[in-house]
Amino acid sequence: MGNKSEIEVDLEKDSLRGLMEKLSQSYGEEFSNLTLDPKTREIKPFYLIFINGRHYQDIPEKMDAKLIEGDLVTISPPVGGG
């Protein structure tokens, strides 16, 4: 996603799954390969993804969680260090 810390996305499908599909289309195979399991198309477990501050795994619908205009989705890549 370049050096952008925030982007705005217009969705055709109003779910986290739809957002990830849209971002994969916009940012290509590299984004898709980094964030999604190639077989299941589910988010890789070491990514922290929050919808309005709530981890998507804590939402019953998980990847099918509905998004509405104004929702803030945060995607945090894995971070290492010590």
SVG drawing of the C-alpha trace seen along z (x, -y; Angstrom):
<svg xmlns="http://www.w3.org/2000/svg" viewBox="-23 -8 39 33">
<polyline fill="none" stroke="black" stroke-width="0.4" points="0.0,0.0 3.0,-2.2 3.8,-4.7 0.2,-5.4 -0.9,-5.0 -4.5,-5.5 -6.6,-4.9 -10.3,-5.2 -11.9,-2.3 -15.3,-2.1 -16.6,1.4 -18.8,3.4 -19.3,6.1 -19.9,4.8 -17.8,7.2 -14.2,7.7 -13.9,10.4 -15.0,7.9 -12.5,5.4 -9.6,7.9 -10.7,8.8 -10.8,5.2 -7.3,4.5 -6.0,7.6 -7.3,6.3 -5.9,2.8 -2.5,3.8 -1.9,7.0 -0.7,10.5 2.0,9.3 -0.6,7.9 -2.8,11.0 0.1,13.4 1.3,11.5 -2.1,11.3 -4.2,14.2 -3.7,18.0 -3.6,19.0 -5.7,22.1 -8.4,20.9 -8.4,17.2 -8.6,16.5 -6.5,13.9 -3.1,15.3 -3.2,15.8 -0.3,13.5 -2.0,10.4 -3.8,8.2 -7.0,6.9 -9.4,4.7 -12.8,3.3 -13.4,0.1 -10.9,1.3 -12.3,4.9 -10.2,7.8 -12.1,9.4 -11.7,12.9 -13.8,11.6 -16.7,10.8 -19.0,13.8 -19.0,13.3 -15.2,13.0 -14.3,12.4 -18.0,12.0 -18.4,9.2 -20.4,6.4 -18.8,3.0 -20.7,-0.2 -19.6,-3.7 -17.2,-5.2 -15.9,-2.0 -12.2,-2.0 -10.4,1.2 -6.8,1.5 -4.4,4.0 -1.3,4.5 1.5,6.7 3.5,9.0 6.2,7.2 9.3,8.8 12.0,7.6 13.2,7.6"/>
</svg>
